[in-house]
Amino acid sequence: MTRRAGRGISLSCEQVRTVHQPPPWRPAYSLDQWVAKEARPISLRQLMVFGRTLTESRLISSANYVRTELPTRLAHRIRDMQTLPYVVVTNPHISQVYELYYKAFEGLRRIPEIKTLDDNQRFCEKVGQNLQEHLTVIPKLAMGVLECRDLMRPEDMDKFMNTILRSRISRRVIAEQHIALTETFHSPHHFPETPLREAEFVGEVLVKCNAQEVVMRCGQEVASLASAAYGPSTLLPEIRLTGHLSATFPYILSHIEYIIGELLRNSLQGLVEKQKSNPGPPTQPPPIEVTVCEAQQHVIIRVSDQGGGIPQDILPHIWSFSKGPRSLSTLQNLNQVPKMAATLQELRPNHPSPLSPPSPSASSLPKSTGTPPTKTGVLMHDSSLASLSSRDPNLRLGMGLPLSRVYAEYWAGSLELHSLEGYGVDAFLQISKLGNKNEQLTMRASMDAV
C-alpha cells in the first residue's frame, strides 16, 4: 500500500498522542483492478423508470448492478485515503474508517453473480449489515478531519471530505434503493403487471415530492424542538410559506428533509437567540419567509430570516468541515455522537416516534397530516424528522451547512447563502425539477468559501 508521507510538519504533543498504528499492509493488486473501473452514475429518473414495473429479472439485474458498483466506489475512496499524508491516515478515527471501507470492499468484491431470488436475499442481508456497520463513519471522519486540521491545507481537507461524503451518499442511495425494491417486490401489495401510481415511491424515490409538504413537516418539527429547548414561554417565529405551492419534483425524501430541516433550524435559532439578547420584555420575532419558485427546469426554495446574519469570524468557514473558530467545541460535541446515518446528523432511534403535533409557531402553515408519504401502503421509514426531533439543540456539530450542500449538489442542484450582517440570511436551494441529472460523484476543485 503506497502512501505519500507528509513533509515539513511538526506535531504538537496532543497531535502525537492521537497518532495511531497504521492500517495493515495489503496486496495492491485486487484494489488496483477495481480502481481501474469507472463508476456508472445514475439519475433519479433512471431509478424511477427502472423500478416502476418491477419483475424478478429486473430485481436480479438491479442486484448485480449494486454488486459491482459498491466495491468499485469503495475502491476509489480507499485509494483516496491512501494518498493522504501518512500522519493524517494514521489518525485513529480516519484509520478506523479506512479499515471499515477495506473490510466492506473485500467482502463485496467476492460476492458471485446473483442469479436467483435467494441469492438476492442473502446479498441484501450482507449489504444491510454493511450499512449498519458504517453508521460510525461520518462522526469518525469529522473528528479525524478536525484533529488533523493543521496537518493539511484546509482546501485539500475539505475537498477530500466532500468527495468521500458524496461517494458515501451514492453507495447508500444505490444500496438502499435496491433493498427497498426487494421489499416492494416481496410485499403483498406488489402486483408486477400494475405500474406504480405517480404519487407513490419507486424504491426510495418519491415520484412527486411536494416542497410545501416538506416545509410543513420540517417547520412543525423544528418549532416543536425549539419550544422544548427554549421553554414553552419562548416566543417562536412563524414560518410563512408562499409561492408555487403545488410544485413537485422527484427526490429522495430524507435528503430534502435534511436540507430544509437544517435551514429552518438555523433560521429559527438565529431569531430566538437574537431576541433573547435584546433588553426589555420579549416580543414576537419576525417571521421566517419560505418562498417556492417553480421554473421550467428547476424548483428553487428560498429561506429568509431576520436573525442578524452570520458572524464575520464564522462566515468564511460556513462550508468548511475542517476550519472555523468553533472547531474545538465541535470536536467535543462529535464525541457525543457515536453513529450518524448518511442523511442524518445524529443517532437514529431504532423505532422512530411519530411526528410531534404542530407547534403554535407554525400556525401560518397549512395543517399537515402529521405523517410522511407512504410506500405501497407502508409508512415511509427512515425519516430524518425522527432524528431531528431527538437531537440535543445545543449539540452543534458544525456539519449542517456543508453536508446540506453536499446533498443539494449530489443531484446536480445547489445551495447558496447570502448573509447581511446585522439583518439576516437568505438561503437559496435549487433542485432539478425533472430528475434527469446524473448523480454528481465529483466536486469542484475547491470549496467556494475557503
PyMOL commands that set and color helices and strands:
alter all, ss='L'
color gray80, all
select helices_A, chain A and resi 13-18+29-35+44-52+56-82+86-89+92-109+117-147+154-185+211-230+253-277+315-317+327-334+360-362+384-390+400-410
alter helices_A, ss='H'
color red, helices_A
select strands_A, chain A and resi 201-202+205-210+239-243+248-252+288-294+298-305+374-375+378-379+414-420+424-432
alter strands_A, ss='S'
color yellow, strands_A
deselect
rebuild
show_as cartoon
